[in-house]
């Protein structure tokens, strides 16, 4: 019979519509729940003493498939590498998390930040200065969740 597929699809849709609990969130006033493994914007992680965990190895730069991350480092007189410039161009970021997986020091993590709109393209480039402000991301020495690929 012609149209049985459409009829079956409508039955499934109607059944799902009646069974599920509807939830509406008044978004700007109430925050939307993000699951623990949500991949938002990449962000630096700071140690409990307030210092950035990044040592400037540059592995995250090479791991990024689109070249979104830029880093410039310099050495001090004590042969310590310092990060002079670090930026992530959010407009080109895939939010794939390869930079997070590549970092041996766990200095970069995927945050729960998803409100990434801006009026100018320059506002969507996160630099080192943007991360040195108030930051609630702390390093927790727990193993990363294994993701099946």
Backbone bond lengths (Angstrom), bond angles and torsions (degrees), N, CA, C in turn:
res aa  C-N    CA-C-N  psi(-1)  N-CA   C-N-CA  omega(-1)  CA-C   N-CA-C  phi
1 X - - - 1.453 - - 1.535 108.88 -
2 X 1.289 116.30 139.14 1.460 121.76 -177.47 1.525 109.17 -77.41
3 X 1.336 116.35 134.67 1.458 121.05 176.85 1.504 115.00 91.99
4 X 1.331 118.87 5.91 1.470 119.31 -179.81 1.515 111.25 -69.25
5 X 1.336 117.25 -32.41 1.460 120.34 178.38 1.517 111.74 -64.23
6 X 1.313 115.58 -42.56 1.466 120.25 178.33 1.521 110.03 -65.97
7 X 1.302 117.35 -40.55 1.464 121.70 179.68 1.528 110.69 -64.25
8 X 1.331 117.18 -43.44 1.464 120.44 178.00 1.526 110.94 -63.35
9 X 1.319 116.37 -41.04 1.463 120.50 177.87 1.515 112.34 -63.40
10 X 1.306 117.38 -40.30 1.461 121.27 178.16 1.523 111.31 -66.65
11 X 1.333 117.08 -36.55 1.469 120.62 177.61 1.526 110.11 -64.49
12 X 1.330 116.96 -44.70 1.466 120.81 178.75 1.531 110.30 -62.85
13 X 1.326 116.88 -43.57 1.463 121.02 179.36 1.521 111.13 -62.73
14 X 1.315 117.74 -45.85 1.454 121.56 -179.72 1.530 111.06 -65.20
15 X 1.331 117.10 -40.34 1.461 121.39 178.33 1.529 110.33 -63.06
16 X 1.316 116.87 -43.44 1.470 121.08 179.06 1.527 110.88 -65.85
17 X 1.304 116.60 -37.27 1.451 121.66 -179.64 1.531 110.96 -64.97
18 X 1.301 118.16 -34.94 1.458 121.60 -178.34 1.533 112.64 -82.25
19 X 1.336 117.62 -29.55 1.465 120.49 -175.01 1.515 114.18 -84.42
20 X 1.318 119.30 -34.52 1.460 120.63 -173.12 1.519 111.32 -79.85
21 X 1.329 113.71 148.14 1.451 119.98 178.02 1.524 108.54 -85.07
22 X 1.296 117.04 128.71 1.452 121.78 -178.25 1.521 109.32 -85.63
23 X 1.334 115.22 138.94 1.455 120.39 -178.45 1.520 108.49 -135.45
24 X 1.305 116.01 124.03 1.452 121.80 177.95 1.518 108.28 -117.87
25 X 1.318 115.80 133.03 1.460 121.39 -179.50 1.521 108.05 -114.71
26 X 1.314 116.99 130.53 1.462 121.42 174.53 1.522 106.32 -77.41
27 X 1.344 116.71 86.41 1.458 123.33 -162.63 1.522 116.85 -52.91
28 X 1.292 122.33 -56.47 1.474 115.41 -174.52 1.522 113.86 -63.19
29 X 1.338 117.00 -31.86 1.460 119.51 -179.75 1.527 111.29 -82.03
30 X 1.311 117.09 -40.88 1.458 121.69 179.50 1.518 109.45 -104.99
31 X 1.313 116.09 139.20 1.454 120.73 179.62 1.524 110.35 -83.24
32 X 1.306 116.06 142.17 1.451 122.31 178.08 1.524 108.50 -80.75
33 X 1.318 116.71 136.30 1.465 121.34 178.94 1.528 109.21 -69.69
34 X 1.310 116.20 130.74 1.462 120.83 173.75 1.519 108.15 -112.60
35 X 1.314 117.85 131.28 1.462 120.54 -179.10 1.522 111.42 -64.57
36 X 1.329 118.16 161.22 1.469 120.91 -177.31 1.529 113.45 -60.27
37 X 1.312 119.22 -30.44 1.458 121.19 -178.53 1.521 112.74 -98.87
38 X 1.327 117.06 20.55 1.458 122.29 178.12 1.525 109.52 -65.46
39 X 1.335 117.17 136.22 1.452 121.07 -179.42 1.519 109.72 -106.18
40 X 1.320 115.60 95.09 1.452 121.11 175.28 1.516 109.67 -94.89
41 X 1.302 117.19 -148.78 1.454 121.78 -178.29 1.528 110.62 -70.00
42 X 1.332 118.15 141.87 1.466 120.14 175.01 1.520 110.10 -65.02
43 X 1.318 116.69 143.33 1.458 121.14 -178.55 1.517 110.30 -147.03
44 X 1.306 115.61 151.64 1.466 121.00 177.16 1.509 110.32 -73.30
45 X 1.317 116.11 149.84 1.465 122.46 175.86 1.521 107.47 -109.97
46 X 1.306 115.77 137.80 1.457 121.15 -178.71 1.522 109.99 -109.36
47 X 1.320 115.82 143.85 1.463 122.33 177.93 1.528 108.99 -71.52
48 X 1.335 117.78 163.67 1.468 119.51 -179.90 1.527 113.93 -58.60
49 X 1.337 118.22 -24.08 1.469 119.69 178.76 1.528 112.54 -82.04
50 X 1.335 118.25 -0.98 1.451 122.13 176.16 1.509 114.71 97.17
51 X 1.324 118.67 -7.96 1.454 121.77 179.58 1.529 110.21 -84.47
52 X 1.317 115.38 149.54 1.459 120.20 176.33 1.518 109.30 -69.86
53 X 1.315 116.48 143.17 1.458 120.95 -178.48 1.522 112.26 -80.95
54 X 1.325 118.31 -11.64 1.460 122.39 -176.98 1.523 110.40 -69.03
55 X 1.344 115.58 132.29 1.463 120.91 177.92 1.525 111.50 -107.29
56 X 1.314 117.91 0.45 1.448 121.66 176.48 1.516 114.35 79.77
57 X 1.310 118.00 30.47 1.468 120.26 -178.78 1.523 111.86 -72.74
58 X 1.329 118.55 -28.47 1.450 122.19 176.29 1.519 115.29 83.75
59 X 1.314 118.28 9.27 1.460 120.42 179.92 1.525 110.63 -66.22
60 X 1.319 117.42 -35.52 1.468 120.33 178.87 1.521 110.98 -65.06
61 X 1.323 117.32 -32.75 1.462 121.37 178.93 1.528 109.87 -64.55
62 X 1.332 116.43 -43.03 1.460 120.32 -179.60 1.526 112.21 -75.04
63 X 1.317 117.86 -26.21 1.462 121.25 -178.84 1.516 112.65 -77.43
64 X 1.313 118.02 -23.17 1.462 121.61 -177.01 1.525 110.01 -70.60
65 X 1.345 118.25 123.23 1.466 120.18 -175.72 1.529 114.58 -70.67
66 X 1.325 118.50 -23.43 1.463 120.20 -177.81 1.518 113.74 -108.44
67 X 1.307 118.30 4.53 1.463 120.22 -179.37 1.513 112.72 67.61
68 X 1.305 116.49 36.64 1.462 122.10 -176.65 1.531 111.39 -75.66
69 X 1.316 117.47 -29.98 1.457 121.94 -175.00 1.524 109.67 -93.49
70 X 1.319 115.88 131.95 1.457 122.24 174.59 1.522 108.40 -119.16
71 X 1.337 116.08 139.13 1.457 120.47 -180.00 1.529 109.92 -144.76
72 X 1.326 115.53 136.71 1.460 121.75 171.55 1.519 107.79 -127.52
73 X 1.323 115.58 132.52 1.463 120.67 -178.82 1.523 110.00 -124.84
74 X 1.314 115.01 164.01 1.461 121.76 174.49 1.527 107.97 -144.88
75 X 1.325 115.33 158.71 1.464 120.32 179.13 1.514 109.94 -103.14
76 X 1.326 115.29 140.77 1.455 120.38 176.02 1.528 109.04 -86.23
77 X 1.309 116.79 179.76 1.467 121.08 179.04 1.526 111.72 -65.97
78 X 1.332 116.54 -24.51 1.469 121.25 179.63 1.521 112.33 -87.81
79 X 1.340 117.40 13.21 1.475 122.99 -178.49 1.527 112.27 62.04
80 X 1.313 116.57 35.05 1.464 122.47 176.29 1.519 107.42 -104.53
81 X 1.315 116.71 129.89 1.460 121.45 179.88 1.525 109.18 -81.90
82 X 1.323 116.13 129.38 1.455 122.92 179.43 1.527 109.13 -117.89
83 X 1.300 116.44 142.23 1.467 121.52 177.67 1.520 107.84 -86.51
84 X 1.333 115.91 116.23 1.463 120.86 178.93 1.522 111.91 -89.88
85 X 1.318 116.22 -40.20 1.463 120.69 -177.42 1.519 108.50 -140.85
86 X 1.318 116.38 133.42 1.456 122.10 178.57 1.517 107.37 -145.88
87 X 1.329 116.82 126.97 1.459 118.65 179.17 1.522 109.80 -145.33
88 X 1.322 114.35 151.08 1.458 122.65 174.27 1.520 107.51 -127.68
89 X 1.325 116.39 125.08 1.460 122.05 178.91 1.532 107.53 -89.03
90 X 1.303 116.17 100.13 1.461 121.81 -175.01 1.530 111.89 -65.45
91 X 1.325 118.21 -27.19 1.462 120.00 -179.19 1.523 111.91 -65.63
92 X 1.318 118.29 -24.97 1.464 121.83 -179.43 1.518 112.82 -105.34
93 X 1.316 118.13 -5.28 1.467 121.93 -175.38 1.529 110.77 -71.10
94 X 1.318 116.10 137.12 1.469 121.88 178.31 1.526 112.59 -89.87
95 X 1.326 117.74 -9.66 1.462 123.48 -175.68 1.528 110.82 57.53
96 X 1.326 115.63 38.06 1.468 120.83 -176.78 1.524 111.64 -82.52
97 X 1.318 118.65 -25.38 1.454 121.50 178.88 1.517 114.30 84.30
98 X 1.329 119.15 10.11 1.460 119.84 178.88 1.521 111.92 -67.64
99 X 1.319 117.54 -31.37 1.463 120.42 177.20 1.527 110.60 -66.89
100 X 1.318 116.57 -35.26 1.461 121.40 178.63 1.518 110.51 -67.80
101 X 1.315 116.37 -44.16 1.465 120.53 -179.35 1.519 111.80 -67.65
102 X 1.333 117.44 -31.44 1.458 120.85 -176.44 1.523 112.97 -78.64
103 X 1.306 118.58 -25.38 1.465 121.41 -174.26 1.532 110.95 -70.65
104 X 1.351 118.10 115.71 1.468 119.69 -179.24 1.525 113.13 -74.96
105 X 1.329 117.76 -16.40 1.460 121.47 -177.52 1.521 112.72 -101.86
106 X 1.313 116.95 2.48 1.470 123.31 -178.00 1.520 111.29 52.32
107 X 1.322 114.54 44.86 1.457 120.84 -177.80 1.520 112.69 -90.54
108 X 1.317 117.48 -10.37 1.461 121.08 178.40 1.523 107.98 -131.96
109 X 1.303 115.90 133.16 1.466 122.34 -178.99 1.521 108.67 -134.98
110 X 1.314 115.26 159.96 1.459 119.99 174.37 1.527 107.72 -83.95
111 X 1.321 116.50 120.72 1.459 120.63 -177.63 1.521 110.20 -84.53
112 X 1.314 115.72 -178.18 1.467 119.60 175.41 1.527 110.54 -100.34
113 X 1.315 116.58 19.31 1.461 122.20 179.50 1.525 109.62 -78.96
114 X 1.319 116.59 119.72 1.459 120.15 179.47 1.514 112.69 -127.08
115 X 1.303 118.42 -4.37 1.463 121.68 178.02 1.522 107.83 -89.73
116 X 1.308 116.56 86.15 1.457 121.65 -170.90 1.522 112.83 -113.26
117 X 1.301 117.46 25.41 1.458 120.34 -179.48 1.518 110.33 -79.97
118 X 1.315 115.72 150.86 1.454 121.05 178.09 1.514 109.43 -155.17
119 X 1.329 115.69 159.46 1.456 120.12 -179.61 1.521 112.27 -87.60
120 X 1.331 116.62 -23.86 1.451 121.12 -179.78 1.512 109.04 -126.44
121 X 1.311 116.41 147.00 1.460 120.72 -178.57 1.529 111.72 -64.55
122 X 1.309 117.72 -31.22 1.464 121.07 179.11 1.525 111.78 -65.43
123 X 1.318 117.43 -26.29 1.461 120.94 178.88 1.522 111.86 -70.13
124 X 1.326 117.74 -17.33 1.452 121.78 -176.73 1.529 112.73 -98.18
125 X 1.313 116.93 18.37 1.458 122.16 172.81 1.515 106.83 -109.56
126 X 1.317 116.24 111.30 1.457 120.85 -178.98 1.517 108.96 -86.82
127 X 1.311 116.59 121.21 1.459 121.85 179.36 1.520 110.07 -106.96
128 X 1.313 114.54 178.78 1.464 121.02 -179.99 1.530 111.18 -60.94
129 X 1.325 117.12 -35.12 1.463 121.06 -179.56 1.525 111.75 -65.80
130 X 1.340 117.38 -31.39 1.459 120.87 179.67 1.524 111.21 -67.98
131 X 1.333 117.32 -29.85 1.459 120.52 -177.14 1.511 113.53 -90.48
132 X 1.326 118.25 -13.42 1.458 119.55 -177.36 1.515 112.93 -84.29
133 X 1.308 117.44 1.93 1.458 121.29 176.34 1.517 110.27 -80.81
134 X 1.337 117.85 -159.47 1.462 120.28 177.63 1.524 110.74 -61.14
135 X 1.313 115.87 129.69 1.454 120.73 -174.99 1.517 108.46 -143.75
136 X 1.330 117.06 127.78 1.461 120.13 -178.72 1.520 112.29 -102.96
137 X 1.331 117.65 8.07 1.457 119.82 178.32 1.516 109.08 -82.22
138 X 1.288 116.85 117.03 1.457 121.50 179.82 1.511 109.65 -116.05
139 X 1.305 114.93 152.07 1.455 120.67 179.69 1.525 109.35 -78.47
140 X 1.313 116.33 127.39 1.458 122.33 174.96 1.514 107.40 -118.96
141 X 1.307 117.22 124.29 1.457 121.33 -174.97 1.527 110.14 -81.51
142 X 1.316 115.24 69.22 1.454 121.51 176.31 1.521 107.32 -123.35
143 X 1.310 117.88 149.14 1.466 118.68 -179.79 1.517 111.68 -67.20
144 X 1.324 115.41 148.99 1.455 120.91 178.26 1.513 110.05 -70.90
145 X 1.308 115.06 149.93 1.461 119.96 176.81 1.521 108.79 -69.88
146 X 1.324 116.78 135.46 1.451 120.95 178.92 1.516 108.91 -79.82
147 X 1.315 116.75 129.35 1.443 122.20 -179.05 1.518 108.53 -106.52
148 X 1.300 116.72 126.16 1.460 120.55 178.23 1.509 108.94 -74.64
149 X 1.333 116.31 132.63 1.467 120.00 179.57 1.501 110.56 -114.97
